[in-house]
Amino acid sequence: MTKYDCIFIPGGGLLPNGSLPPWTLARLERAKALKSHTRWIAFLSGGTVHKPPPLNENGYPIFESRAAAEYLVQQGVDAAQLLTEISSYDTIGNAYFSRLLFAEPIKMQQLLVITSDFHLPRTQAVFEWIYCLTPLLVNYQLGFESVPDRGLSPKTLKARIAREKKSLEKMRETQLGITSLAAFQSWFYSQHTAYAVTSQPDKAAGDVLESY
C-alpha cells in the first residue's frame, strides 16, 4: 500500500453538544485504519461560518480539529502522529492552510485527502487548485478517498449535494484568474466571504444546515 507523508481530514462540522457527527467519524475511522501507512494525520477546521461554535464546560469554543484529534487519541492513535489546524472555516480554507502550515514547511509530498462522498467532488477540485498555485516548492502528489455519508437524512443529503454542486460551479469560475499563491492570498482576504473583513458569509439555512 502507498506510504503517505500526511492524510488530511477536511472539517465536517460539530453537533450542538460539541461531539463529532457520524459522517465525520467515518472519515476519522478510515484515517485510523491507514495510520500505519502515513507519517502524519492532519485535521483541518477551526469551525464553520454557518453556525456558532459549541462551547466546552469552561465556556470556550470547541475547535473541530481538536475534537477530531482527541477522538483518535481515545481510539489509541499516538498523539505525536496528529496535527491540528484551527484557522479555516470552509473547504477552501482547509486546503490553503493545510498547504501553508503543514505541506510546505515539512516538505510533505505524498498526500491523501479523506472526506465524505457528498463532499468529495468539490474537495478534490479545491485541493487540486490550491496545490497547483505557484510557486511550487514541492512536487505534490495528491490522492483522494471518500467514505459513506453516514448519519445524514435523505432530505438533508439531497440539499447538501445541491449546495455542493452550486459551490463547485462558483469555485470553477473563481479559480480561472487565480494561478499563484499571491493572487490567491489577495482574493482570499478581500473577496472570500468567510475571510474578508468587509464581507458577510453566505450562511446555509434550512435542511442543508444539518450537514454542517
HELIX and SHEET records of a PDB file:
HELIX    1   1 PRO A   22  ALA A   33  1                                  12    
HELIX    2   2 LYS A   35  HIS A   37  5                                   3    
HELIX    3   3 GLU A   64  GLN A   74  1                                  11    
HELIX    4   4 ALA A   79  GLN A   81  5                                   3    
HELIX    5   5 THR A   91  SER A   98  1                                   8    
HELIX    6   6 ARG A   99  ALA A  103  3                                   5    
HELIX    7   7 GLU A  104  ILE A  106  1                                   3    
HELIX    8   8 ASP A  117  HIS A  119  5                                   3    
HELIX    9   9 LEU A  120  ILE A  130  1                                  11    
HELIX   10  10 PRO A  154  GLN A  175  1                                  22    
HELIX   11  11 LEU A  181  SER A  190  1                                  10    
HELIX   12  12 GLY A  206  SER A  211  5                                   6    
SHEET    1   A 5 LEU A  82  GLU A  85  0                                        
SHEET    2   A 5 THR A  38  LEU A  44  1                                        
SHEET    3   A 5 TYR A   4  ILE A   9  1                                        
SHEET    4   A 5 GLN A 110  SER A 116  1                                        
SHEET    5   A 5 GLN A 141  VAL A 147  1                                        
END                                                                             
